[in-house]
Amino acid sequence: YAQYGAPDITTFCTILTQQANSEGIRAEVLYAQVMLETGYLQFGGQVEPHQCNFGGLGATDDGAHGATFPDVATGLLAQAQHLKVYASADPLNNPCVDPRFNNAVEAFGRGSAPRVSNLGNGKWATDPKYASKLLSIMNAL
């Protein structure tokens, strides 16, 4: 990801932490989700690495590839903002870069999943074990 602002994993994780903190999202939640959604940054699903879309924003079970962001920082901020839709009713702290923000607000409402355990069952992903997979990654940290 050097061409997208993160030449190594240390820089990537620093950006991840900064973007999570900037929206009041726990960095370990964002990290776990990035790793789960991307197969530990190996991708291989609908979203391609060049999209800098680490949360599968806009990628759906019907094959849609999802949003594309110009760099790592923007992609991680969009994901942190999308998590904030579910975690809290607080306003965003940064200009909105999440193209799915309003869709999520309309579909689920702000603050509808204040805990990681609430992210499954169709909120973020259709996988019924989604939340437990996130928690497993977080526990491994």
C-alpha positions in Angstrom: 0.0 0.0 0.0 3.0 2.3 -0.4 1.2 4.1 -3.3 -1.8 4.6 -1.1 0.0 6.1 1.9 0.9 3.0 4.0 4.3 1.5 2.9 4.4 -1.0 5.8 2.1 -2.6 8.4 3.3 -0.3 11.1 2.2 2.7 9.1 -1.0 1.0 8.2 -1.8 0.3 11.9 -0.9 3.8 12.9 -3.3 5.2 10.3 -6.0 2.7 11.4 -5.6 3.8 15.1 -5.7 7.5 14.1 -8.8 7.1 12.0 -10.6 5.0 14.7 -9.7 7.5 17.4 -10.8 10.4 15.2 -14.4 9.1 15.2 -14.4 7.7 18.7 -14.3 4.0 17.6 -12.2 1.5 19.4 -9.1 0.7 17.3 -9.2 -3.0 18.1 -12.7 -3.2 16.7 -11.7 -1.5 13.5 -8.6 -3.7 13.3 -10.5 -6.9 13.8 -13.0 -5.9 11.1 -10.3 -5.0 8.6 -8.6 -8.4 9.2 -11.8 -10.4 8.9 -13.2 -8.5 5.9 -9.9 -8.7 3.9 -8.6 -12.1 5.0 -5.7 -10.4 6.8 -5.1 -8.0 3.9 -4.9 -10.9 1.4 -8.4 -10.0 -0.1 -9.6 -12.7 -2.6 -13.2 -11.8 -2.4 -15.3 -9.2 -4.2 -13.3 -6.2 -3.0 -9.8 -5.8 -4.6 -6.8 -4.3 -2.8 -6.6 -1.2 -4.9 -10.0 -0.1 -3.7 -8.7 0.7 -0.2 -12.0 -0.6 1.0 -11.1 -2.6 4.1 -14.6 -3.1 5.4 -16.4 -4.2 2.3 -18.5 -1.0 2.2 -21.0 -1.4 -0.6 -19.9 -5.0 -1.4 -23.0 -7.2 -1.3 -23.9 -10.9 -1.5 -25.1 -10.3 -5.0 -21.6 -9.6 -6.2 -21.2 -5.8 -6.0 -17.6 -4.8 -5.6 -18.2 -1.9 -3.3 -16.8 1.5 -2.9 -13.3 2.6 -3.9 -11.3 5.1 -1.8 -8.2 7.1 -3.0 -6.0 6.0 -0.1 -5.6 3.9 3.0 -6.5 6.8 5.4 -9.8 7.6 3.6 -10.8 3.9 3.3 -10.2 3.4 7.1 -12.0 6.7 8.0 -15.0 5.6 5.9 -15.1 2.3 7.7 -14.7 4.0 11.1 -17.6 6.3 10.2 -19.7 3.3 9.1 -19.0 1.6 12.4 -20.1 4.8 14.2 -23.5 4.6 12.5 -24.1 1.4 14.4 -22.2 2.3 17.6 -23.5 5.7 18.5 -25.9 8.5 17.8 -23.1 11.0 18.2 -22.4 13.2 15.1 -19.3 12.5 13.0 -16.2 14.3 14.0 -14.9 14.5 10.4 -16.5 15.3 7.0 -18.4 12.2 5.9 -16.4 10.0 3.5 -18.5 6.9 3.9 -20.7 6.6 0.8 -23.0 4.2 2.7 -23.5 6.3 5.8 -27.0 7.6 5.0 -28.1 4.1 3.7 -27.1 2.5 7.0 -28.8 5.3 9.0 -32.0 4.8 7.1 -31.9 1.0 7.3 -30.9 0.5 10.9 -30.9 3.8 12.7 -28.0 5.4 14.6 -26.8 3.5 17.7 -28.6 0.3 16.7 -25.5 -1.9 17.5 -23.6 -0.3 20.4 -21.7 -3.6 21.0 -19.6 -5.8 18.7 -21.9 -8.6 19.4 -24.7 -6.6 17.7 -23.0 -6.4 14.3 -24.1 -9.8 13.0 -27.5 -10.8 11.8 -27.5 -8.6 8.7 -26.4 -5.4 10.3 -22.8 -5.4 8.9 -22.8 -8.8 7.4 -25.2 -11.7 6.7 -22.9 -14.3 8.3 -24.6 -15.4 11.6 -21.1 -15.9 13.1 -19.8 -12.5 12.1 -19.7 -10.9 15.5 -18.1 -14.0 17.1 -15.4 -13.9 14.5 -14.7 -10.3 15.2 -14.6 -11.0 19.0 -12.2 -13.9 18.4 -9.8 -11.7 16.5 -10.0 -9.0 19.2 -9.4 -11.6 21.9 -6.3 -12.8 20.1 -4.9 -9.3 20.3 
